[in-house]
Amino acid sequence: EISGAVTEDGQPVAGAVVTNPESGASTTTTADGSFTLSGVASRLLNLAVTRNGVKLAEGQLDVLRGRTTTADFQVRSAANRGPQLPALRILPATVAVR
């Protein structure tokens, strides 16, 4: 299980889809931008964030059994970012992988 949040220019992004393409596991962010993705294995995972069919961000997260991590995506609006997609930011202390 992976939890985190998606923000754009510091504001929560509701309705974004967070997906692990390899397993097909996906979830949708809530009104506060938070998400919990279940059904993922403990290993190096790719994650992608889309909204209305447009990819906002992608990255890799090393999920280790017994470790605690948070996967937060901090996105800039199209007007405030260059051509590259933002990388996944990993913060400590909120998600226990079981």
Disulfide bonds with the S-S distance in Angstrom:
none
